[in-house]
Structures are given as structure tokens and as C-alpha cells.
Amino acid sequence: MTKLKQFDPNRSAPKSQYLKSGIHTEYAVLSPAERASLESLIAAYYARFRPTCPEERVYIDDVIHCEWILLRLRRAEAEINSFVHESCFQPDEDFPLGQPAALEPKAFSSLQWRINATRKARNEALAALREFRQQPIPAA
């Protein structure tokens, strides 16, 4: 479980270098290789942005979550292509990408909608982080 570092009343930043992620890889249904990839992604974003308050951590976790979903959606697209193409009664080896898209346009349209929505959410989280860093909420 994620713990926030103890704050010294005379300091404005946490005692640790940065706060820990709120993304719990141990609860996600992931293979060991996927879990390692997600943990690597988390480490890269936390090393890059180094959050100093809970609000920053939330935005960074949103960015990481979106990035992880986008990586999985890219893999899903490849798997849908392969599955549909291999499941065809007459697979056309000349059109291994076009045939699945022609046979299952709704699947690819839904996937693209999800990709677009996730990209938008990632961009909004990055913009919110940028705005928060420029105009932080004063501590009480």
C-alpha cells in the first residue's frame, strides 16, 4: 500500500525525494513480465517528474495509467488483427491487415475510440500537472 512520507512542519517538501505511486501493480492481473514493464514505466515517470505533493502524484499516476492502457491497446490491435485474419474462412495472405478491418470494422472503430479517449485523458493529465506546478494550491 502506498504511504505518504512524513512532513516536517518547517519544510514544504516531503522528506523523501518524491512521493510513491498510487498504482498498485500487485493487484493488477499481469504476468510477471508485464508487471516488470509497468513498474519500469512507473519508475521512469516518477524519476522524470519527482512529485513533491499528493496532487502532483495523482496527475502523474493518471499519465502512467493512460500510457499503460495505450501500450496494451496497441497490443490488442495486433491481436485482433491476427485473431480475425486466422479465423476467416478464406484468409487472404495478400491483405493480412485489410481483411480483418473489412470484416470487423466495429471492433477496430471501438478500439480507435478508446485509443483517442485515452490519449485525450493523458494530455489533460499532463496539462493539469503543468498548470498545478505553475500555480500550486497553497498549503493550509
Secondary structure, DSSP 8 states (H G I E B T S, - for coil): --------TT-SS-SSSS---S--GGGS---HHHHHHHHHHHHHHHHHH---SHHHHHHHHHHHHHHHHHHHHHHHHHHHHHHHHHHSSS--TT-TTHHHHHH-HHHHHHHHHHHHHHHHHHHHHHHHHHHHHHS-----
